[in-house]
Amino acid sequence: MPFHFKIFVTLFMAIFVTTTGAGLVAPLLPIYAHTLGAGSFEIGLIFGSFSLTRSLFVPYFGRLSDRKGRKQFLTWGLALYCSLSVLYALSRQVEALILIRMGQGFASAMILPVAQAFVGEITPLGKEGRLMGLFNLSLFGGLSLGPVLGGMVRDTLGMEAAFLAMGALALMGFLLCLIFLPARGAHRKPGSVSRTGVPQGYLVLLRNPTLAALFIFRVCFTTCVGMTWTFIPYLAGTTLGLSSTAIGVVVMVNVLIAGSLQAPMGYVADRYNKTLLVVGGGIAGAGAMLWFNLAGSFRDLFLANAFFGMAGGVSLPALMALGVVQGRSSGSMGAVMGLLAMAHSVGMLAGPLVAGALLDLTSFTVIFGLGAGIMFLGTAIFLVCRPASGP
C-alpha cells in the first residue's frame, strides 16, 4: 500500500527529527539548571512540569483526534513546540525553565500519541508488533542521536546553540507533516485497516483488564525512565565529573540499544507471547535500577544504562502491539494511544519529582533502590491483571 507507506515515512521522519532535538537538550538541562542555582527538587520539577501538562492534555487530544482527524493536531503541536524551544535560549531563571517545559508538555500532547494513533490506524492485522516496533525506531533513534549531538554542541558552541538546534529540528518536523500528510480521512481506502465500533471513554477503557495492566506497567517503567533521565546526568556531572560529551554517550547508549531492538522484538511479539516479553523487560528493568547503585565510573554507568535500554527494547514493542490490538477492537485508537501516552507522562512526572525530593534528603542509592522496587511492583501487577487468555 504505497500511499500508506508515504504516511508512515512522513510520520517516522517528523518524529525522528523532533525527538533528536528533544534528546539533544534533555541530558543537558539538569546541569544547566544546576548552574542557575536549582536544587535537586527543582531539577525534578523542571522535568516533571513537562509531564504534568502532557498528562493533563494527552487524553483530551488523543480522543479528540479520533473525531477531528490527526493532521491538524500534529502540525499545531509541532509549531508550538518549535516556538517554545527558542525561548530556552533567552531564559536565565529556574522559574522560566519550568514554565517553558510546561508549555512544551502541552505541545507534546498533540504530537507523539497522535502520530502513534495514525500509525496504528494504518497497521495491517497481524503486523502490530513489527510496525509499531519499526515506528518506535524514530523515537529511540532521535533520542539516541540527540544526547551525543547535544554534548558536542554545548562543548563547542554553548548551551544557547543547543536550544536553537532543538527549535530548528522541530520546525523540520512541522514542515514534513504540513506538506506530506493527507487531509482528514483521505488515507482510508477500501481494504485498509480503519476504526471499528464506537469510540469509548477512558473510564470504560480502563475497565478492560488488559488496558489497565498496560497502563500500570507503563507508569512504573517510565517512573524509572524519569529517574534515570533526570539524575543519571546529574550523578555523572556532579559526582563522577564527566564531560557533557561523556554524559551524552551514557544517555545515548540506553536509547540506542532500546531503539535497535524495536523492530526485531516487534517481529518476535507478533509471533510469540507478548505478555512474557513485557514481564521479561520489567524484571530486567528492575535489575538495571539496582545496577546503577554499583556504578562508580563512566564504564559502570555506561553498562548499567545499556542494560536498562535492553529492558525497554524487549518490553515496549510487545506493550505497544497489545495497545494497537485494543485500540482497533474498541474503535478508539487515538484514545488508547492517548491512554498509554498519559501513563508515560505520569511516570515521567512522578519519577523526577519523587527522586528529586528524596535526593535532597537521602542519596542516589535510595532513589535507584526505590526505582527497582517500583519496577518489580509494576511487573507483578501486570501479571495479576493480564487475562491468561490474552495474546
C-alpha positions in Angstrom: 0.0 0.0 0.0 2.2 2.9 -1.3 0.1 5.8 0.0 0.2 4.3 3.5 3.9 3.9 3.1 4.2 7.6 2.4 2.2 8.4 5.6 4.4 6.1 7.6 7.7 7.6 6.3 6.4 11.1 6.9 5.4 10.4 10.5 8.7 8.4 11.1 10.9 11.3 9.9 8.9 14.0 11.7 9.1 12.2 15.0 12.8 11.4 14.4 13.9 14.9 13.9 11.7 16.3 16.7 12.9 13.7 19.2 16.5 14.3 18.1 16.0 17.9 19.2 14.4 16.9 22.5 17.2 14.4 23.1 19.8 17.0 22.3 18.8 19.2 25.2 17.3 16.8 27.8 20.6 15.5 29.3 22.0 19.0 29.5 19.1 20.5 31.3 20.0 19.1 34.8 23.5 20.6 34.6 22.2 23.9 33.1 19.6 24.2 35.8 22.3 23.4 38.5 24.3 26.4 37.2 21.3 28.6 37.6 21.1 27.6 41.2 18.4 24.8 41.1 18.4 22.2 43.8 17.6 18.5 43.3 13.8 19.0 43.8 13.8 22.0 41.4 15.6 19.9 38.8 13.0 17.2 39.2 10.3 19.9 38.9 11.8 21.1 35.6 11.5 17.7 34.2 8.2 16.9 35.9 6.5 20.1 34.7 6.7 18.8 31.1 5.0 15.6 32.1 2.4 17.4 34.2 0.8 19.3 31.3 1.4 16.4 29.0 -0.5 14.1 31.4 -3.4 16.5 31.7 -3.9 17.1 27.9 -2.8 13.9 26.2 -6.1 12.1 26.9 -8.1 15.0 25.5 -6.1 15.3 22.3 -5.9 11.6 21.8 -9.7 11.1 21.9 -10.4 14.4 20.0 -8.1 13.2 17.2 -10.4 10.1 16.8 -13.2 12.5 15.9 -11.5 15.5 14.3 -8.6 13.9 12.4 -4.9 13.6 13.2 -3.0 16.1 10.9 -4.2 19.3 12.5 -3.1 18.3 16.0 0.4 17.2 14.7 1.0 20.4 12.9 -0.2 22.7 15.6 1.7 20.7 18.2 5.0 20.8 16.3 4.6 24.6 15.5 4.1 25.4 19.2 7.0 23.0 20.3 9.3 24.8 17.9 8.4 28.3 19.1 8.9 27.3 22.8 12.3 25.8 22.0 13.6 29.2 21.0 12.6 30.7 24.4 15.0 28.4 26.2 17.9 30.4 24.8 16.5 33.5 26.5 15.8 32.0 29.9 18.1 32.7 32.8 15.9 31.7 35.7 14.7 28.3 37.0 11.1 29.5 37.0 11.3 30.4 33.3 12.6 26.9 32.6 9.7 25.3 34.4 7.1 27.5 32.5 8.7 26.7 29.1 8.7 23.0 30.0 5.1 23.1 30.9 4.3 24.7 27.5 6.3 22.1 25.7 4.4 19.4 27.6 1.2 20.8 26.3 2.5 20.8 22.7 3.9 17.3 23.1 0.4 16.0 23.9 -0.6 16.8 20.3 2.5 15.1 18.8 3.7 11.6 19.7 0.4 9.9 20.8 -1.5 11.3 17.8 1.3 10.1 15.5 1.2 6.6 17.1 -2.6 6.5 16.7 -2.1 7.5 13.0 0.4 4.6 12.6 -1.9 2.2 14.5 -4.8 3.1 12.2 -2.9 2.1 9.0 -1.3 -1.0 10.5 -2.5 -4.3 8.9 -3.8 -7.1 11.0 -1.2 -9.4 12.5 1.7 -6.9 12.0 1.1 -4.7 15.1 4.4 -5.6 16.8 6.7 -5.2 13.8 5.2 -1.9 12.5 4.9 -0.3 16.0 8.4 -1.5 16.7 9.7 -0.1 13.4 8.0 3.2 14.1 9.5 3.3 17.6 12.9 3.5 15.9 12.1 7.1 15.1 11.7 7.9 18.7 14.6 5.9 20.0 16.8 6.8 17.1 16.3 10.5 17.8 16.8 10.2 21.5 20.0 8.2 21.0 21.5 10.6 18.5 20.3 13.8 20.3 22.3 13.4 23.5 25.7 12.9 21.7 25.0 15.9 19.4 23.9 18.0 22.3 27.0 17.3 24.3 29.2 18.2 21.3 27.2 21.3 20.5 27.3 22.5 24.1 31.1 21.8 24.5 31.8 23.7 21.2 29.1 26.3 20.7 27.4 26.8 24.1 24.1 26.0 25.7 22.1 28.6 23.7 23.1 26.9 20.4 21.7 23.6 21.7 18.4 25.2 22.4 18.2 26.8 18.9 19.1 23.5 17.3 16.1 21.9 19.1 13.8 24.5 17.6 15.2 24.1 14.1 14.6 20.3 14.2 11.1 20.8 15.5 10.5 23.2 12.6 11.6 20.4 10.1 9.1 18.0 11.7 6.3 20.6 11.3 7.1 21.2 7.6 7.1 17.4 6.9 3.7 16.9 8.4 2.2 20.1 6.9 3.3 19.2 3.4 3.1 15.4 3.2 0.4 14.2 5.4 -3.1 13.7 3.8 -6.2 15.6 4.8 -8.5 14.0 7.3 -9.8 10.6 6.1 -8.0 10.7 2.8 -5.9 7.7 3.7 -8.8 5.4 4.5 -9.4 3.4 1.3 -11.4 0.2 0.8 -9.5 -2.7 2.3 -7.4 -0.7 4.6 -7.4 -1.2 8.4 -9.5 1.5 9.9 -11.5 2.2 13.0 -14.2 -0.2 14.0 -17.0 0.1 16.5 -17.9 3.1 18.6 -15.2 5.2 20.3 -15.1 4.6 24.1 -14.4 6.8 27.0 -11.3 6.5 29.2 -13.2 5.1 32.2 -14.7 2.4 30.1 -11.3 1.6 28.5 -9.7 1.3 31.9 -12.3 -1.3 33.0 -10.6 -3.5 30.4 -8.1 -5.6 32.4 -5.6 -5.7 29.5 -5.6 -1.9 29.2 -5.4 -1.5 32.9 -2.4 -3.8 33.1 -0.7 -2.0 30.2 -1.4 1.4 31.8 0.0 0.4 35.2 3.2 -1.3 33.8 3.9 1.8 31.6 3.5 4.1 34.6 6.0 2.1 36.6 8.5 1.7 33.8 8.5 5.3 32.9 8.8 6.3 36.5 12.2 4.6 36.4 12.9 6.2 33.0 12.2 9.6 34.5 14.5 9.0 37.4 17.4 7.9 35.1 16.9 10.7 32.5 17.0 13.3 35.2 19.5 12.1 37.7 22.0 9.9 35.7 23.3 13.1 34.0 23.3 14.9 37.4 25.2 12.0 39.0 27.6 11.8 36.1 28.3 15.5 36.1 28.5 16.3 39.8 29.7 13.1 41.5 31.8 11.5 38.7 32.9 14.7 37.0 32.2 13.5 33.4 32.2 16.0 30.5 29.0 16.9 28.6 30.0 14.7 25.7 30.6 11.7 28.0 27.2 12.3 29.7 25.6 12.4 26.2 27.2 9.0 25.4 25.9 7.5 28.7 22.4 8.6 28.0 22.7 7.7 24.3 23.5 4.0 24.9 20.2 3.4 26.7 18.0 4.7 23.8 20.4 3.3 21.1 20.1 -0.2 22.4 16.3 0.1 23.1 15.9 1.5 19.6 17.9 -1.2 17.9 15.7 -3.8 19.5 12.4 -2.3 18.5 12.0 -3.8 15.0 13.3 -7.3 15.8 11.4 -7.5 19.1 8.3 -6.2 17.4 8.6 -9.2 15.0 9.0 -11.5 17.9 6.0 -10.0 19.6 3.8 -10.8 16.6 4.9 -14.5 16.7 5.2 -15.3 20.4 3.7 -14.5 23.8 3.6 -10.7 24.2 3.0 -11.0 28.0 6.2 -12.9 28.5 8.1 -10.2 26.7 6.6 -7.4 28.8 7.3 -9.3 32.0 10.9 -10.1 31.0 11.6 -6.4 30.2 10.1 -5.4 33.6 12.4 -7.8 35.5 15.4 -6.7 33.5 14.5 -3.0 34.2 14.4 -3.6 38.0 17.8 -5.3 37.8 19.2 -2.3 35.9 18.0 0.1 38.6 19.8 -1.9 41.2 22.9 -1.9 39.0 23.1 1.9 39.0 23.9 1.8 42.7 27.2 -0.1 41.8 28.3 2.5 39.2 31.4 4.4 40.2 32.8 5.2 36.8 31.9 6.0 33.2 32.2 2.3 32.3 29.9 1.2 35.1 27.3 3.8 34.3 27.5 3.0 30.6 26.9 -0.7 31.1 24.1 -0.2 33.6 22.3 2.2 31.3 22.8 -0.2 28.4 21.1 -3.0 30.3 18.2 -0.6 31.1 17.9 0.1 27.4 17.7 -3.6 26.7 14.8 -3.9 29.1 12.9 -1.2 27.3 13.7 -2.7 23.9 12.3 -6.1 25.0 9.1 -4.8 26.6 7.9 -1.7 24.6 7.2 -3.3 21.2 5.0 -6.0 22.8 3.3 -3.4 25.0 2.5 -1.1 22.0 1.3 -4.1 19.9 -1.1 -5.0 22.7 -2.3 -1.4 22.6 -2.9 -1.4 18.9 -5.0 -4.6 19.2 -7.1 -3.0 21.9 -7.4 0.3 20.0 -8.6 -1.5 16.9 -11.1 -3.7 18.8 -12.5 -0.8 20.8 -12.7 1.6 17.8 -10.7 4.1 19.9 -7.2 4.1 18.5 -6.5 7.7 19.5 -7.9 7.2 22.9 -5.9 4.1 23.6 -2.7 5.6 22.4 -3.5 8.7 24.5 -4.1 6.5 27.5 -0.7 4.8 27.1 0.9 8.2 26.5 -0.7 9.5 29.6 0.8 6.6 31.5 4.2 7.5 30.1 3.7 11.1 31.2 2.5 10.2 34.7 5.6 8.1 35.2 7.9 10.8 33.8 6.2 13.3 36.2 6.4 11.1 39.3 10.0 9.8 38.7 11.8 13.2 38.7 9.7 14.7 41.5 9.9 11.8 43.9 13.6 11.2 43.2 14.4 14.9 43.5 12.6 15.2 46.8 14.3 12.1 48.2 17.8 13.1 46.9 17.6 16.3 48.9 17.1 14.2 52.0 19.0 10.9 51.2 21.3 9.7 48.4 21.4 8.3 44.9 21.4 4.8 46.4 17.9 5.3 47.9 16.3 6.6 44.7 17.6 3.9 42.5 16.6 1.2 45.0 13.1 2.8 45.1 13.1 2.6 41.3 13.8 -1.1 41.4 11.0 -1.7 43.9 8.5 0.3 41.7 9.5 -1.8 38.6 9.1 -5.1 40.4 5.7 -3.9 41.7 4.5 -2.8 38.2 5.6 -6.2 36.7 3.8 -8.1 39.4 0.6 -6.1 38.9 0.8 -6.6 35.2 0.9 -10.4 35.7 -2.1 -10.3 38.1 -4.2 -8.0 35.8 -3.5 -9.6 32.5 -6.1 -12.1 31.4 -4.5 -15.6 31.0 -6.1 -15.9 27.6 -4.6 -12.7 26.3 -2.1 -12.6 23.4 
